[in-house]
Amino acid sequence: MKNVQISQELFVALLHYHLSGENEYEEIIEQGLEQKLDAMLRHELYAQYKTAPTEEQREQARQEAVQKGKLYGALGLVCGCGAVLLLI
């Protein structure tokens, strides 16, 4: 299993929520976890795109990422030469 890093703000909010029972941190925790999950998904889609063994498979992976709305826009822009400009 891989390690996942979270922000100090999210970590402290999780501590307050679980150890002190302070419910006002629910929204911060939810937003932080959603942002982390989105970042992990963007990374996975980018890795699939970059490690595809053939140009055809790379294009297929890029198209899948575009359809999921992650590579184009949220993750980066793919220019005509195939380079990816990261916007993370």
C-alpha positions as CSV (number, residue, x, y, z in Angstrom):
1,M,0.0,0.0,0.0
2,K,1.3,3.5,-0.9
3,N,1.6,6.4,1.5
4,V,-0.5,9.5,1.0
5,Q,0.5,13.0,2.1
6,I,-2.1,15.4,3.4
7,S,-1.9,19.1,4.3
8,Q,-1.2,20.0,7.9
9,E,-4.6,21.8,8.0
10,L,-6.4,18.7,7.0
11,F,-4.4,16.6,9.5
12,V,-5.2,19.0,12.4
13,A,-8.9,19.1,11.4
14,L,-9.0,15.3,11.4
15,L,-7.4,15.3,14.9
16,H,-9.9,17.8,16.3
17,Y,-12.8,15.9,14.7
18,H,-11.8,12.4,15.9
19,L,-10.2,13.1,19.2
20,S,-12.2,16.0,20.5
21,G,-15.5,15.3,18.7
22,E,-15.6,18.8,17.3
23,N,-18.1,18.6,14.4
24,E,-17.4,22.1,13.0
25,Y,-14.4,20.5,11.1
26,E,-16.6,18.2,9.0
27,E,-16.7,20.6,6.0
28,I,-12.9,21.2,6.0
29,I,-12.3,17.5,6.2
30,E,-14.7,16.7,3.4
31,Q,-13.2,19.4,1.1
32,G,-9.7,18.4,1.9
33,L,-10.3,14.7,1.2
34,E,-12.2,15.5,-2.0
35,Q,-9.3,17.6,-3.2
36,K,-6.8,14.9,-2.3
37,L,-8.8,12.2,-4.1
38,D,-9.1,14.4,-7.2
39,A,-5.3,15.0,-7.1
40,M,-4.7,11.3,-6.8
41,L,-7.0,10.6,-9.8
42,R,-5.3,13.2,-11.9
43,H,-1.9,11.7,-11.1
44,E,-3.1,8.2,-12.0
45,L,-4.6,9.4,-15.3
46,Y,-1.4,11.3,-16.1
47,A,0.8,8.3,-15.3
48,Q,-1.3,6.0,-17.6
49,Y,-0.9,8.5,-20.4
50,K,2.8,8.9,-19.9
51,T,3.7,5.2,-19.5
52,A,1.6,3.8,-22.4
53,P,4.0,1.7,-24.5
54,T,2.8,2.7,-27.9
55,E,1.6,6.0,-29.5
56,E,-1.8,4.4,-30.1
57,Q,-2.1,3.3,-26.5
58,R,-0.9,6.8,-25.4
59,E,-3.6,8.4,-27.5
60,Q,-6.2,6.0,-26.2
61,A,-5.2,6.8,-22.6
62,R,-5.3,10.6,-23.4
63,Q,-8.8,10.2,-24.8
64,E,-10.0,8.3,-21.8
65,A,-8.6,11.0,-19.5
66,V,-10.2,13.8,-21.6
67,Q,-13.5,11.9,-21.4
68,K,-13.2,11.8,-17.7
69,G,-12.5,15.5,-17.7
70,K,-9.2,15.3,-15.9
71,L,-6.3,15.6,-18.4
72,Y,-7.7,18.4,-20.4
73,G,-8.4,21.3,-18.2
74,A,-8.0,20.0,-14.6
75,L,-4.7,18.3,-15.2
76,G,-3.2,20.1,-18.1
77,L,-3.3,20.9,-21.8
78,V,-2.1,18.6,-24.4
79,C,-0.6,20.5,-27.3
80,G,-0.3,19.3,-30.9
81,C,3.2,18.0,-30.3
82,G,1.9,15.6,-27.6
83,A,3.5,17.5,-24.7
84,V,1.5,18.0,-21.6
85,L,1.5,21.3,-19.8
86,L,0.6,20.6,-16.1
87,L,-1.7,22.9,-14.3
88,I,-1.6,21.2,-11.0
